[in-house]
Amino acid sequence: MREELLAAIEKNSRIDVKELAVLLGVSEVDVVNEMAAMEAEGIICGYHTLINWDNTTVDKVTALIEVCVTPQTGQGFDTIAEKIYKYPEVRSVYLISGKYDLMVILEGKSLREVSSFVSEKLSGLDAVLSTATHFILKKYKDHGTVFKTKTDDEREMITP
């Protein structure tokens, strides 16, 4: 039941407990108890709403920052990752393979704000050796959801 429950709520975190119970063929109490257990175990860590900010009037810039660091003796990358994820601008931090060690996802109001964060705060940390910044220009798909933008074809039809 756990895997099916997790798959269902990952796809739609607003799904009703009644609907989940029917979908899984169990009682509502079983669903509530299983979700509470998974929250207590740290399997379910939060519930989120996916927003297409491009369709709002809010100015928001997202950047992917690759970070090369010197791991701390006896602690690996955990200490520096913790320092980085404590900043409110930081949305996510991942340990990655390849040329860089960490992938940091930041949000800010402008390119300048994000660039300032990287140069003044992130690059200033002792363990950080180098960074590479990539700004997200357009989202096509996020968390399994395709972002469709309606485009009207304004070209005139030409007939012979």
C-alpha positions in Angstrom: 0.0 0.0 0.0 2.8 2.4 0.8 4.2 2.7 -2.7 0.8 3.2 -4.2 -0.1 5.8 -1.6 3.2 7.7 -2.1 2.7 7.6 -5.9 -0.8 9.0 -5.6 0.1 11.9 -3.3 3.2 12.7 -5.2 1.1 13.2 -8.3 -1.6 15.1 -6.4 -0.9 16.3 -2.9 -4.5 17.6 -2.6 -6.1 14.3 -3.2 -8.9 13.6 -0.7 -8.5 10.9 1.9 -11.8 9.3 0.8 -10.5 9.2 -2.8 -7.2 7.7 -1.7 -9.0 5.0 0.4 -11.1 4.0 -2.6 -8.1 4.0 -5.0 -6.1 1.8 -2.6 -9.0 -0.4 -1.5 -8.5 0.4 2.2 -10.3 2.4 4.9 -9.9 6.1 5.4 -8.5 5.4 8.8 -5.8 3.2 7.3 -4.8 6.0 4.9 -4.6 8.6 7.6 -2.6 6.3 9.9 -0.2 5.3 7.1 0.4 8.9 6.1 1.0 9.9 9.7 3.5 7.0 10.1 5.3 8.0 7.0 5.5 11.6 8.1 6.9 10.5 11.5 9.5 8.3 9.7 10.6 11.2 7.5 9.4 9.5 4.3 6.8 12.3 3.6 8.7 15.5 4.2 6.2 18.1 3.0 3.4 19.0 0.7 3.9 21.5 -2.1 2.0 23.4 -4.8 3.5 23.7 -8.2 3.1 27.2 -9.6 3.9 28.5 -13.0 5.3 31.9 -12.0 5.5 33.0 -15.7 1.7 33.2 -15.7 1.8 35.7 -12.7 2.9 39.3 -12.3 5.5 38.2 -9.7 9.1 38.8 -10.7 11.0 35.6 -9.9 14.3 34.3 -11.2 15.5 30.8 -10.7 19.1 29.7 -11.1 21.0 26.4 -10.9 24.4 26.9 -9.3 27.0 24.2 -9.6 29.5 24.4 -6.7 32.9 22.8 -6.3 33.9 22.5 -2.7 36.6 21.1 -0.4 35.0 18.4 1.7 35.5 18.7 5.5 37.6 16.1 7.2 35.3 13.5 8.8 32.1 15.2 7.6 32.4 15.1 3.8 30.1 17.6 2.2 27.4 17.7 4.9 28.8 20.8 6.8 29.1 23.0 3.7 25.8 21.8 2.4 24.2 22.8 5.7 25.7 26.2 5.6 24.4 26.7 2.1 20.8 25.4 2.7 20.3 27.7 5.7 20.1 30.8 3.4 16.5 31.7 2.7 17.2 32.3 -1.0 18.2 28.6 -1.4 15.4 26.3 -2.5 17.4 23.1 -2.9 20.8 21.6 -2.4 21.9 18.3 -3.9 25.2 16.3 -3.7 25.9 15.5 -7.3 28.5 13.5 -9.4 30.7 15.0 -12.0 33.0 18.0 -12.1 31.0 19.8 -9.4 30.0 18.6 -6.0 26.8 20.4 -5.2 23.9 21.7 -7.2 22.2 24.7 -5.5 18.8 26.0 -6.7 18.2 29.6 -5.9 15.4 32.0 -6.3 15.5 35.8 -6.4 13.7 38.8 -7.7 16.2 39.6 -10.4 19.3 38.3 -12.2 21.3 40.9 -10.3 20.0 39.7 -6.9 20.9 36.1 -7.6 24.3 37.0 -9.0 25.0 39.1 -5.9 24.1 36.2 -3.7 26.4 33.9 -5.6 29.4 36.3 -5.5 28.9 37.8 -2.0 27.6 34.9 0.0 28.1 31.6 -1.7 31.5 32.2 -3.2 32.7 33.8 0.0 32.3 30.5 2.0 35.8 29.1 2.9 35.1 25.6 1.5 33.8 26.9 -1.9 36.4 26.6 -4.7 34.3 27.6 -7.7 30.8 28.1 -9.0 29.0 28.0 -12.3 25.6 29.8 -12.6 22.9 28.8 -15.0 19.7 30.9 -15.1 16.4 29.1 -15.9 14.9 31.0 -18.9 11.8 28.9 -19.4 10.3 25.8 -17.7 8.8 23.2 -20.0 8.2 20.5 -17.4 8.6 20.5 -13.6 7.9 17.7 -11.1 6.2 15.7 -13.9 3.9 18.5 -14.9 4.2 20.0 -18.4 3.9 23.8 -18.5 1.9 24.6 -21.6 1.8 28.1 -22.8 -1.0 29.1 -25.1 0.3 30.6 -28.3 -2.1 32.0 -30.9 -0.8 31.7 -34.4 -1.1 35.3 -35.7 0.1 34.5 -39.2 -2.3 35.0 -42.0 -3.3 32.0 -44.1 -2.2 32.3 -47.6 -4.3 30.6 -50.3 -3.3 30.2 -53.9 
